[in-house]
Amino acid sequence: MVMQQLDEDQAQDIVTIDLDGKSSMADHMVIASGRSTRQVASIAQKLAEKIKQDGYGPVRLEGLPAADWVVLDAGDVVVHLFRPEVRSFYNIERMWSFGDEDKMAAGGNA
């Protein structure tokens, strides 16, 4: 549902990271970009509303109204929405994908 909503709202460069074995805070992390602070804020607010409407529980939003980097915590899924320049600066995909390169090099059996 999260991926579908992000796609509908024209989020860019959507990446999912499986946090199994990496963190107990959530099962999945989703990272995406918006073209501007206005789009980042809009995507975050629409996604939070959709999650609430679908009955997935409470949602916490951090980073509004500046909307350079908005974090949406929906329990099992944490979504990071960035302006492209901010995303490039923090590069959290690299930070959270540790170990994935080893799995890929070992054919996914590591």
A tleap script that builds the chain and sets N, CA, C and O, in Angstrom:
source leaprc.protein.ff14SB
mol = sequence {
  NMET VAL MET GLN GLN LEU ASP GLU ASP GLN
  ALA GLN ASP ILE VAL THR ILE ASP LEU ASP
  GLY LYS SER SER MET ALA ASP HIE MET VAL
  ILE ALA SER GLY ARG SER THR ARG GLN VAL
  ALA SER ILE ALA GLN LYS LEU ALA GLU LYS
  ILE LYS GLN ASP GLY TYR GLY PRO VAL ARG
  LEU GLU GLY LEU PRO ALA ALA ASP TRP VAL
  VAL LEU ASP ALA GLY ASP VAL VAL VAL HIE
  LEU PHE ARG PRO GLU VAL ARG SER PHE TYR
  ASN ILE GLU ARG MET TRP SER PHE GLY ASP
  GLU ASP LYS MET ALA ALA GLY GLY ASN CALA
}
set mol.1.N position { 0.820 -1.182 0.000 }
set mol.1.CA position { 0.000 0.000 0.000 }
set mol.1.C position { 0.874 1.259 0.000 }
set mol.1.O position { 0.578 2.220 -0.710 }
set mol.2.N position { 1.936 1.254 0.787 }
set mol.2.CA position { 2.841 2.403 0.857 }
set mol.2.C position { 3.468 2.664 -0.513 }
set mol.2.O position { 3.495 3.802 -0.983 }
set mol.3.N position { 3.966 1.614 -1.145 }
set mol.3.CA position { 4.604 1.756 -2.447 }
set mol.3.C position { 3.612 2.277 -3.489 }
set mol.3.O position { 3.956 3.136 -4.301 }
set mol.4.N position { 2.398 1.765 -3.468 }
set mol.4.CA position { 1.372 2.204 -4.414 }
set mol.4.C position { 1.057 3.681 -4.224 }
set mol.4.O position { 0.949 4.421 -5.202 }
set mol.5.N position { 0.908 4.116 -2.976 }
set mol.5.CA position { 0.588 5.517 -2.709 }
set mol.5.C position { 1.733 6.431 -3.132 }
set mol.5.O position { 1.500 7.499 -3.698 }
set mol.6.N position { 2.962 6.019 -2.860 }
set mol.6.CA position { 4.117 6.818 -3.278 }
set mol.6.C position { 4.161 6.948 -4.800 }
set mol.6.O position { 4.455 8.017 -5.334 }
set mol.7.N position { 3.868 5.855 -5.482 }
set mol.7.CA position { 3.851 5.880 -6.941 }
set mol.7.C position { 2.751 6.804 -7.460 }
set mol.7.O position { 2.978 7.583 -8.386 }
set mol.8.N position { 1.568 6.720 -6.869 }
set mol.8.CA position { 0.450 7.577 -7.273 }
set mol.8.C position { 0.768 9.056 -7.063 }
set mol.8.O position { 0.337 9.902 -7.845 }
set mol.9.N position { 1.515 9.364 -6.016 }
set mol.9.CA position { 1.861 10.756 -5.712 }
set mol.9.C position { 3.138 11.206 -6.422 }
set mol.9.O position { 3.666 12.280 -6.135 }
set mol.10.N position { 3.626 10.392 -7.339 }
set mol.10.CA position { 4.778 10.699 -8.178 }
set mol.10.C position { 6.074 10.912 -7.407 }
set mol.10.O position { 6.896 11.754 -7.766 }
set mol.11.N position { 6.242 10.129 -6.333 }
set mol.11.CA position { 7.527 10.129 -5.640 }
set mol.11.C position { 8.569 9.554 -6.596 }
set mol.11.O position { 8.241 8.750 -7.468 }
set mol.12.N position { 9.806 9.962 -6.434 }
set mol.12.CA position { 10.869 9.536 -7.340 }
set mol.12.C position { 11.889 8.675 -6.616 }
set mol.12.O position { 12.063 8.774 -5.401 }
set mol.13.N position { 12.562 7.828 -7.388 }
set mol.13.CA position { 13.675 7.012 -6.881 }
set mol.13.C position { 13.299 6.270 -5.599 }
set mol.13.O position { 13.984 6.391 -4.584 }
set mol.14.N position { 12.222 5.512 -5.648 }
set mol.14.CA position { 11.725 4.780 -4.476 }
set mol.14.C position { 12.583 3.540 -4.243 }
set mol.14.O position { 12.797 2.732 -5.147 }
set mol.15.N position { 13.068 3.409 -3.007 }
set mol.15.CA position { 13.914 2.282 -2.619 }
set mol.15.C position { 13.331 1.672 -1.357 }
set mol.15.O position { 12.916 2.393 -0.450 }
set mol.16.N position { 13.297 0.344 -1.294 }
set mol.16.CA position { 12.888 -0.329 -0.060 }
set mol.16.C position { 14.089 -1.083 0.506 }
set mol.16.O position { 14.903 -1.640 -0.230 }
set mol.17.N position { 14.172 -1.081 1.819 }
set mol.17.CA position { 15.248 -1.787 2.513 }
set mol.17.C position { 14.612 -2.692 3.559 }
set mol.17.O position { 13.857 -2.231 4.416 }
set mol.18.N position { 14.921 -3.973 3.482 }
set mol.18.CA position { 14.449 -4.947 4.464 }
set mol.18.C position { 15.309 -4.795 5.713 }
set mol.18.O position { 16.529 -4.949 5.651 }
set mol.19.N position { 14.681 -4.497 6.837 }
set mol.19.CA position { 15.431 -4.277 8.080 }
set mol.19.C position { 15.526 -5.526 8.949 }
set mol.19.O position { 16.015 -5.456 10.076 }
set mol.20.N position { 15.073 -6.646 8.450 }
set mol.20.CA position { 15.135 -7.895 9.192 }
set mol.20.C position { 16.584 -8.196 9.572 }
set mol.20.O position { 17.449 -8.312 8.704 }
set mol.21.N position { 16.838 -8.319 10.847 }
set mol.21.CA position { 18.187 -8.597 11.337 }
set mol.21.C position { 19.071 -7.370 11.461 }
set mol.21.O position { 20.202 -7.470 11.937 }
set mol.22.N position { 18.572 -6.202 11.037 }
set mol.22.CA position { 19.356 -4.972 11.110 }
set mol.22.C position { 18.852 -4.027 12.176 }
set mol.22.O position { 19.622 -3.254 12.746 }
set mol.23.N position { 17.545 -4.088 12.451 }
set mol.23.CA position { 16.955 -3.164 13.409 }
set mol.23.C position { 15.655 -3.745 13.946 }
set mol.23.O position { 14.941 -4.465 13.248 }
set mol.24.N position { 15.365 -3.420 15.188 }
set mol.24.CA position { 14.098 -3.854 15.782 }
set mol.24.C position { 13.046 -2.753 15.698 }
set mol.24.O position { 11.910 -2.956 16.128 }
set mol.25.N position { 13.404 -1.585 15.150 }
set mol.25.CA position { 12.467 -0.462 15.111 }
set mol.25.C position { 11.378 -0.634 14.065 }
set mol.25.O position { 10.284 -0.092 14.224 }
set mol.26.N position { 11.656 -1.380 12.993 }
set mol.26.CA position { 10.679 -1.573 11.930 }
set mol.26.C position { 11.103 -2.774 11.098 }
set mol.26.O position { 12.237 -3.241 11.195 }
set mol.27.N position { 10.172 -3.270 10.275 }
set mol.27.CA position { 10.477 -4.387 9.386 }
set mol.27.C position { 11.026 -3.909 8.044 }
set mol.27.O position { 11.842 -4.580 7.414 }
set mol.28.N position { 10.553 -2.722 7.620 }
set mol.28.CA position { 10.948 -2.200 6.308 }
set mol.28.C position { 11.185 -0.706 6.383 }
set mol.28.O position { 10.553 0.001 7.168 }
set mol.29.N position { 12.102 -0.238 5.558 }
set mol.29.CA position { 12.333 1.186 5.397 }
set mol.29.C position { 12.118 1.504 3.922 }
set mol.29.O position { 12.578 0.781 3.039 }
set mol.30.N position { 11.416 2.592 3.680 }
set mol.30.CA position { 11.200 3.050 2.314 }
set mol.30.C position { 11.800 4.447 2.211 }
set mol.30.O position { 11.584 5.293 3.079 }
set mol.31.N position { 12.551 4.677 1.148 }
set mol.31.CA position { 13.188 5.964 0.914 }
set mol.31.C position { 12.743 6.452 -0.453 }
set mol.31.O position { 12.782 5.705 -1.431 }
set mol.32.N position { 12.321 7.709 -0.519 }
set mol.32.CA position { 11.876 8.276 -1.789 }
set mol.32.C position { 12.162 9.767 -1.809 }
set mol.32.O position { 12.441 10.377 -0.777 }
set mol.33.N position { 12.088 10.338 -2.994 }
set mol.33.CA position { 12.330 11.767 -3.164 }
set mol.33.C position { 11.119 12.449 -3.768 }
set mol.33.O position { 10.328 11.853 -4.498 }
set mol.34.N position { 11.008 13.728 -3.431 }
set mol.34.CA position { 10.052 14.607 -4.082 }
set mol.34.C position { 10.838 15.718 -4.735 }
set mol.34.O position { 11.970 15.993 -4.337 }
set mol.35.N position { 10.261 16.359 -5.727 }
set mol.35.CA position { 10.995 17.375 -6.486 }
set mol.35.C position { 11.192 18.683 -5.729 }
set mol.35.O position { 12.093 19.457 -6.054 }
set mol.36.N position { 10.358 18.939 -4.721 }
set mol.36.CA position { 10.421 20.197 -3.972 }
set mol.36.C position { 9.929 19.960 -2.550 }
set mol.36.O position { 9.375 18.904 -2.242 }
set mol.37.N position { 10.137 20.953 -1.686 }
set mol.37.CA position { 9.629 20.820 -0.313 }
set mol.37.C position { 8.109 20.700 -0.325 }
set mol.37.O position { 7.540 19.963 0.480 }
set mol.38.N position { 7.457 21.407 -1.217 }
set mol.38.CA position { 6.000 21.333 -1.302 }
set mol.38.C position { 5.546 19.916 -1.650 }
set mol.38.O position { 4.606 19.400 -1.046 }
set mol.39.N position { 6.219 19.279 -2.631 }
set mol.39.CA position { 5.837 17.922 -3.007 }
set mol.39.C position { 6.165 16.930 -1.897 }
set mol.39.O position { 5.376 16.023 -1.634 }
set mol.40.N position { 7.308 17.084 -1.243 }
set mol.40.CA position { 7.673 16.191 -0.135 }
set mol.40.C position { 6.610 16.266 0.957 }
set mol.40.O position { 6.163 15.234 1.457 }
set mol.41.N position { 6.206 17.473 1.330 }
set mol.41.CA position { 5.182 17.644 2.367 }
set mol.41.C position { 3.857 17.039 1.934 }
set mol.41.O position { 3.188 16.381 2.731 }
set mol.42.N position { 3.473 17.249 0.694 }
set mol.42.CA position { 2.217 16.722 0.184 }
set mol.42.C position { 2.209 15.197 0.173 }
set mol.42.O position { 1.236 14.573 0.595 }
set mol.43.N position { 3.296 14.603 -0.310 }
set mol.43.CA position { 3.402 13.135 -0.322 }
set mol.43.C position { 3.296 12.590 1.093 }
set mol.43.O position { 2.573 11.622 1.329 }
set mol.44.N position { 4.004 13.197 2.036 }
set mol.44.CA position { 3.999 12.726 3.423 }
set mol.44.C position { 2.603 12.807 4.032 }
set mol.44.O position { 2.148 11.862 4.677 }
set mol.45.N position { 1.929 13.926 3.831 }
set mol.45.CA position { 0.601 14.104 4.417 }
set mol.45.C position { -0.416 13.149 3.807 }
set mol.45.O position { -1.239 12.581 4.525 }
set mol.46.N position { -0.368 12.966 2.493 }
set mol.46.CA position { -1.293 12.027 1.837 }
set mol.46.C position { -1.041 10.594 2.288 }
set mol.46.O position { -1.984 9.844 2.542 }
set mol.47.N position { 0.235 10.214 2.389 }
set mol.47.CA position { 0.572 8.863 2.817 }
set mol.47.C position { 0.126 8.624 4.256 }
set mol.47.O position { -0.420 7.564 4.563 }
set mol.48.N position { 0.347 9.585 5.135 }
set mol.48.CA position { -0.086 9.448 6.531 }
set mol.48.C position { -1.597 9.281 6.602 }
set mol.48.O position { -2.091 8.444 7.356 }
set mol.49.N position { -2.326 10.058 5.836 }
set mol.49.CA position { -3.791 9.965 5.823 }
set mol.49.C position { -4.246 8.612 5.294 }
set mol.49.O position { -5.171 8.016 5.845 }
set mol.50.N position { -3.617 8.119 4.242 }
set mol.50.CA position { -3.973 6.821 3.656 }
set mol.50.C position { -3.731 5.697 4.661 }
set mol.50.O position { -4.554 4.790 4.789 }
set mol.51.N position { -2.620 5.753 5.365 }
set mol.51.CA position { -2.306 4.723 6.360 }
set mol.51.C position { -3.362 4.726 7.465 }
set mol.51.O position { -3.823 3.667 7.891 }
set mol.52.N position { -3.739 5.908 7.922 }
set mol.52.CA position { -4.773 6.013 8.962 }
set mol.52.C position { -6.113 5.513 8.451 }
set mol.52.O position { -6.798 4.768 9.151 }
set mol.53.N position { -6.501 5.909 7.240 }
set mol.53.CA position { -7.784 5.494 6.662 }
set mol.53.C position { -7.877 3.985 6.500 }
set mol.53.O position { -8.941 3.398 6.691 }
set mol.54.N position { -6.760 3.362 6.147 }
set mol.54.CA position { -6.753 1.915 5.930 }
set mol.54.C position { -6.642 1.129 7.229 }
set mol.54.O position { -6.604 -0.101 7.206 }
set mol.55.N position { -6.590 1.828 8.367 }
set mol.55.CA position { -6.619 1.174 9.663 }
set mol.55.C position { -5.316 0.562 10.121 }
set mol.55.O position { -5.322 -0.372 10.923 }
set mol.56.N position { -4.201 1.067 9.629 }
set mol.56.CA position { -2.908 0.522 10.029 }
set mol.56.C position { -2.365 1.137 11.312 }
set mol.56.O position { -1.225 0.872 11.694 }
set mol.57.N position { -3.162 1.943 11.967 }
set mol.57.CA position { -2.757 2.494 13.250 }
set mol.57.C position { -2.226 3.903 13.162 }
set mol.57.O position { -2.298 4.547 12.115 }
set mol.58.N position { -1.688 4.379 14.283 }
set mol.58.CA position { -1.201 5.761 14.345 }
set mol.58.C position { 0.060 5.956 13.496 }
set mol.58.O position { 0.844 5.029 13.293 }
set mol.59.N position { 0.227 7.163 13.018 }
set mol.59.CA position { 1.371 7.527 12.195 }
set mol.59.C position { 2.013 8.762 12.806 }
set mol.59.O position { 1.324 9.719 13.159 }
set mol.60.N position { 3.328 8.737 12.929 }
set mol.60.CA position { 4.060 9.914 13.406 }
set mol.60.C position { 4.790 10.534 12.235 }
set mol.60.O position { 5.452 9.842 11.462 }
set mol.61.N position { 4.665 11.836 12.109 }
set mol.61.CA position { 5.367 12.589 11.066 }
set mol.61.C position { 6.367 13.525 11.722 }
set mol.61.O position { 6.026 14.240 12.664 }
set mol.62.N position { 7.584 13.526 11.235 }
set mol.62.CA position { 8.626 14.445 11.706 }
set mol.62.C position { 9.207 15.153 10.491 }
set mol.62.O position { 9.412 14.527 9.450 }
set mol.63.N position { 9.471 16.433 10.608 }
set mol.63.CA position { 10.124 17.159 9.537 }
set mol.63.C position { 9.245 18.151 8.806 }
set mol.63.O position { 9.716 18.871 7.925 }
set mol.64.N position { 7.974 18.195 9.162 }
set mol.64.CA position { 7.097 19.218 8.588 }
set mol.64.C position { 7.196 20.429 9.492 }
set mol.64.O position { 7.365 20.214 10.692 }
set mol.65.N position { 7.114 21.637 9.071 }
set mol.65.CA position { 6.792 22.099 7.727 }
set mol.65.C position { 8.003 22.328 6.827 }
set mol.65.O position { 7.819 22.631 5.648 }
set mol.66.N position { 9.235 22.198 7.329 }
set mol.66.CA position { 10.404 22.473 6.480 }
set mol.66.C position { 10.428 21.557 5.260 }
set mol.66.O position { 10.710 22.006 4.150 }
set mol.67.N position { 10.134 20.275 5.465 }
set mol.67.CA position { 9.962 19.277 4.400 }
set mol.67.C position { 11.192 19.078 3.514 }
set mol.67.O position { 11.058 18.730 2.341 }
set mol.68.N position { 12.382 19.295 4.062 }
set mol.68.CA position { 13.589 18.886 3.342 }
set mol.68.C position { 13.766 17.378 3.492 }
set mol.68.O position { 14.183 16.682 2.567 }
set mol.69.N position { 13.432 16.895 4.700 }
set mol.69.CA position { 13.503 15.472 5.031 }
set mol.69.C position { 12.353 15.200 5.989 }
set mol.69.O position { 12.340 15.706 7.111 }
set mol.70.N position { 11.402 14.412 5.553 }
set mol.70.CA position { 10.253 14.067 6.384 }
set mol.70.C position { 10.320 12.571 6.685 }
set mol.70.O position { 10.506 11.752 5.785 }
set mol.71.N position { 10.165 12.231 7.954 }
set mol.71.CA position { 10.136 10.833 8.377 }
set mol.71.C position { 8.717 10.500 8.810 }
set mol.71.O position { 8.117 11.197 9.628 }
set mol.72.N position { 8.200 9.424 8.247 }
set mol.72.CA position { 6.865 8.940 8.569 }
set mol.72.C position { 7.039 7.576 9.232 }
set mol.72.O position { 7.518 6.633 8.603 }
set mol.73.N position { 6.652 7.473 10.495 }
set mol.73.CA position { 6.789 6.232 11.249 }
set mol.73.C position { 5.417 5.603 11.380 }
set mol.73.O position { 4.545 6.122 12.077 }
set mol.74.N position { 5.232 4.469 10.699 }
set mol.74.CA position { 3.954 3.760 10.740 }
set mol.74.C position { 4.115 2.410 11.431 }
set mol.74.O position { 3.387 1.466 11.123 }
set mol.75.N position { 5.043 2.313 12.345 }
set mol.75.CA position { 5.237 1.068 13.088 }
set mol.75.C position { 6.133 0.098 12.344 }
set mol.75.O position { 7.354 0.142 12.497 }
set mol.76.N position { 5.544 -0.781 11.537 }
set mol.76.CA position { 6.317 -1.784 10.802 }
set mol.76.C position { 7.099 -1.193 9.634 }
set mol.76.O position { 8.056 -1.793 9.147 }
set mol.77.N position { 6.678 -0.002 9.188 }
set mol.77.CA position { 7.316 0.643 8.045 }
set mol.77.C position { 7.699 2.069 8.422 }
set mol.77.O position { 6.902 2.818 8.988 }
set mol.78.N position { 8.936 2.424 8.094 }
set mol.78.CA position { 9.406 3.796 8.277 }
set mol.78.C position { 9.699 4.339 6.878 }
set mol.78.O position { 10.420 3.718 6.097 }
set mol.79.N position { 9.127 5.516 6.573 }
set mol.79.CA position { 9.308 6.118 5.258 }
set mol.79.C position { 10.091 7.419 5.409 }
set mol.79.O position { 9.741 8.279 6.218 }
set mol.80.N position { 11.145 7.548 4.626 }
set mol.80.CA position { 11.947 8.773 4.581 }
set mol.80.C position { 11.678 9.437 3.233 }
set mol.80.O position { 11.870 8.828 2.181 }
set mol.81.N position { 11.232 10.689 3.277 }
set mol.81.CA position { 10.973 11.456 2.065 }
set mol.81.C position { 11.916 12.651 2.041 }
set mol.81.O position { 11.998 13.403 3.012 }
set mol.82.N position { 12.619 12.824 0.942 }
set mol.82.CA position { 13.655 13.848 0.836 }
set mol.82.C position { 13.468 14.724 -0.397 }
set mol.82.O position { 12.839 14.330 -1.379 }
set mol.83.N position { 14.034 15.925 -0.311 }
set mol.83.CA position { 14.367 16.654 -1.533 }
set mol.83.C position { 15.628 15.984 -2.058 }
set mol.83.O position { 16.436 15.518 -1.255 }
set mol.84.N position { 15.835 15.916 -3.383 }
set mol.84.CA position { 16.985 15.178 -3.926 }
set mol.84.C position { 18.339 15.599 -3.365 }
set mol.84.O position { 19.185 14.743 -3.105 }
set mol.85.N position { 18.560 16.895 -3.172 }
set mol.85.CA position { 19.853 17.353 -2.670 }
set mol.85.C position { 20.108 16.872 -1.246 }
set mol.85.O position { 21.233 16.507 -0.905 }
set mol.86.N position { 19.087 16.872 -0.429 }
set mol.86.CA position { 19.208 16.438 0.960 }
set mol.86.C position { 19.431 14.929 1.013 }
set mol.86.O position { 20.233 14.439 1.808 }
set mol.87.N position { 18.720 14.203 0.168 }
set mol.87.CA position { 18.886 12.749 0.109 }
set mol.87.C position { 20.314 12.390 -0.283 }
set mol.87.O position { 20.921 11.497 0.308 }
set mol.88.N position { 20.835 13.075 -1.261 }
set mol.88.CA position { 22.191 12.816 -1.715 }
set mol.88.C position { 23.203 13.110 -0.602 }
set mol.88.O position { 24.170 12.366 -0.434 }
set mol.89.N position { 22.991 14.173 0.146 }
set mol.89.CA position { 23.894 14.555 1.229 }
set mol.89.C position { 23.941 13.492 2.330 }
set mol.89.O position { 25.023 13.095 2.762 }
set mol.90.N position { 22.771 13.031 2.783 }
set mol.90.CA position { 22.724 12.074 3.897 }
set mol.90.C position { 22.957 10.632 3.464 }
set mol.90.O position { 23.494 9.838 4.237 }
set mol.91.N position { 22.565 10.282 2.246 }
set mol.91.CA position { 22.820 8.956 1.678 }
set mol.91.C position { 22.480 7.809 2.643 }
set mol.91.O position { 23.295 6.914 2.867 }
set mol.92.N position { 21.278 7.849 3.206 }
set mol.92.CA position { 20.925 6.822 4.194 }
set mol.92.C position { 20.747 5.439 3.582 }
set mol.92.O position { 20.802 4.442 4.302 }
set mol.93.N position { 20.534 5.354 2.272 }
set mol.93.CA position { 20.471 4.029 1.638 }
set mol.93.C position { 21.747 3.249 1.908 }
set mol.93.O position { 21.706 2.062 2.231 }
set mol.94.N position { 22.864 3.919 1.773 }
set mol.94.CA position { 24.156 3.259 1.978 }
set mol.94.C position { 24.326 2.832 3.441 }
set mol.94.O position { 24.828 1.745 3.728 }
set mol.95.N position { 23.903 3.698 4.350 }
set mol.95.CA position { 24.033 3.400 5.775 }
set mol.95.C position { 23.216 2.168 6.171 }
set mol.95.O position { 23.689 1.330 6.938 }
set mol.96.N position { 21.988 2.056 5.648 }
set mol.96.CA position { 21.096 0.985 6.067 }
set mol.96.C position { 21.188 -0.271 5.222 }
set mol.96.O position { 20.593 -1.288 5.578 }
set mol.97.N position { 21.905 -0.236 4.131 }
set mol.97.CA position { 21.991 -1.431 3.295 }
set mol.97.C position { 23.245 -2.243 3.611 }
set mol.97.O position { 23.622 -3.121 2.834 }
set mol.98.N position { 23.900 -1.959 4.751 }
set mol.98.CA position { 25.089 -2.717 5.111 }
set mol.98.C position { 24.755 -4.200 5.167 }
set mol.98.O position { 23.705 -4.607 5.664 }
set mol.99.N position { 25.679 -4.991 4.642 }
set mol.99.CA position { 25.477 -6.444 4.607 }
set mol.99.C position { 24.779 -6.908 3.352 }
set mol.99.O position { 24.942 -8.066 2.968 }
set mol.100.N position { 24.004 -6.058 2.689 }
set mol.100.CA position { 23.305 -6.476 1.490 }
set mol.100.C position { 24.272 -6.792 0.358 }
set mol.100.O position { 24.027 -7.697 -0.439 }
set mol.101.N position { 25.374 -6.043 0.285 }
set mol.101.CA position { 26.367 -6.310 -0.758 }
set mol.101.C position { 26.963 -7.702 -0.571 }
set mol.101.O position { 27.218 -8.410 -1.544 }
set mol.102.N position { 27.185 -8.094 0.699 }
set mol.102.CA position { 27.729 -9.418 0.980 }
set mol.102.C position { 26.762 -10.508 0.549 }
set mol.102.O position { 27.171 -11.520 -0.021 }
set mol.103.N position { 25.466 -10.298 0.826 }
set mol.103.CA position { 24.454 -11.266 0.416 }
set mol.103.C position { 24.413 -11.400 -1.090 }
set mol.103.O position { 24.302 -12.509 -1.614 }
set mol.104.N position { 24.503 -10.281 -1.794 }
set mol.104.CA position { 24.453 -10.302 -3.247 }
set mol.104.C position { 25.688 -11.006 -3.808 }
set mol.104.O position { 25.581 -11.774 -4.763 }
set mol.105.N position { 26.862 -10.749 -3.219 }
set mol.105.CA position { 28.092 -11.363 -3.689 }
set mol.105.C position { 28.084 -12.875 -3.448 }
set mol.105.O position { 28.697 -13.633 -4.200 }
set mol.106.N position { 27.388 -13.304 -2.396 }
set mol.106.CA position { 27.321 -14.724 -2.056 }
set mol.106.C position { 26.131 -15.402 -2.724 }
set mol.106.O position { 25.814 -16.549 -2.408 }
set mol.107.N position { 25.480 -14.714 -3.629 }
set mol.107.CA position { 24.349 -15.309 -4.325 }
set mol.107.C position { 23.086 -15.286 -3.506 }
set mol.107.O position { 22.164 -16.054 -3.780 }
set mol.108.N position { 23.013 -14.423 -2.501 }
set mol.108.CA position { 21.803 -14.295 -1.695 }
set mol.108.C position { 21.698 -15.309 -0.584 }
set mol.108.O position { 20.662 -15.389 0.077 }
set mol.109.N position { 22.752 -16.098 -0.353 }
set mol.109.CA position { 22.690 -17.142 0.667 }
set mol.109.C position { 23.415 -16.761 1.941 }
set mol.109.O position { 23.491 -17.574 2.862 }
set mol.110.N position { 23.940 -15.578 2.024 }
set mol.110.CA position { 24.700 -15.194 3.219 }
set mol.110.C position { 23.793 -14.870 4.370 }
set mol.110.O position { 24.268 -14.527 5.453 }
savepdb mol mol.pdb
quit
